Amino acid sequence: MGFPPSPSLLPVLEGVHTERLNYLRGLLVALTPEKRLAVVIVERDGFPVLNVVRVADSWSLFIECRYDHGEWWFGVPGCEAFARADQPATAAQKVKEGMRL
């Protein structure tokens, strides 16, 4: 017998990761005009992240928001940060370049 899908953890994460979620929402808004991408906030390993999907071929990546050396940064899990979280337009441009758009 299978288990029902677990409910989203995002409402629970809201109280714990408010600042992180606010930065991710800013990046989501900056990426929204790009119609070649689908972007959504999801939970991954207990943390909110952006799942960015290239619509043409479903190629995707996760974007995390991490606190490092006193500042919030955007990065891909397991890789170096690529943009400050307080600069969503710059981060969005780098995401688009990384997605080869």
C-alpha positions in Angstrom: 0.0 0.0 0.0 1.3 3.4 -0.9 1.5 6.5 1.2 -0.4 9.7 0.4 1.8 12.6 -0.8 3.0 14.7 2.1 1.7 18.2 2.3 3.9 21.1 1.3 6.3 22.3 4.0 6.4 25.8 2.6 3.8 27.1 5.2 6.0 25.7 7.9 9.2 27.1 6.4 7.6 30.6 6.2 8.1 31.2 9.9 11.7 29.9 9.9 13.0 31.2 6.6 11.2 34.5 6.2 14.2 36.5 5.0 15.4 33.7 2.6 11.9 33.3 1.2 11.6 37.1 0.6 14.8 37.1 -1.4 13.7 34.0 -3.4 10.3 35.8 -4.1 12.3 38.8 -5.4 14.2 36.6 -7.8 11.0 34.8 -8.8 9.4 38.2 -9.7 12.6 39.2 -11.6 12.4 36.0 -13.7 8.6 36.0 -14.3 8.8 38.2 -17.5 11.0 35.5 -19.1 8.4 33.3 -20.8 10.9 30.7 -21.8 11.3 29.8 -18.1 8.9 28.3 -15.5 9.8 29.3 -12.0 8.3 28.1 -8.7 9.4 28.1 -5.0 9.6 24.5 -3.7 11.0 22.8 -0.6 14.2 20.9 -0.9 15.9 19.2 2.1 13.9 21.4 4.5 14.8 24.7 2.8 12.9 26.8 0.3 14.5 27.0 -3.2 13.6 28.1 -6.7 13.0 25.4 -9.2 13.8 27.0 -12.6 12.7 25.0 -15.7 13.5 25.8 -19.3 10.1 25.4 -21.0 11.5 24.2 -24.4 13.1 21.0 -23.1 12.3 20.8 -19.3 16.0 21.3 -18.3 16.0 22.6 -14.8 18.1 23.7 -11.9 17.6 24.7 -8.3 18.5 28.1 -7.0 19.1 28.5 -3.2 19.5 31.5 -1.1 22.3 31.1 1.5 23.8 33.3 4.2 27.6 33.6 4.0 30.0 36.0 5.5 27.3 38.3 6.7 25.3 38.6 3.4 22.6 36.7 1.6 23.6 35.1 -1.8 22.0 33.2 -4.6 23.7 30.0 -5.7 23.2 26.6 -7.1 23.4 23.8 -4.5 27.0 22.5 -4.4 28.4 25.4 -6.4 29.7 28.9 -5.5 27.3 31.7 -5.1 26.7 33.7 -8.3 24.9 36.9 -7.1 24.0 38.9 -4.0 20.4 38.2 -3.0 19.7 42.0 -2.7 20.3 42.3 -6.4 17.5 40.2 -8.0 17.8 41.8 -11.5 21.5 40.9 -11.7 20.8 37.4 -10.3 17.9 36.9 -12.9 20.3 37.9 -15.7 22.9 35.4 -14.5 20.2 32.7 -14.2 19.1 33.3 -17.8 22.7 33.1 -19.0 23.1 29.9 -17.0 20.0 28.5 -18.6 21.4 29.4 -22.0 18.7 31.9 -22.9 
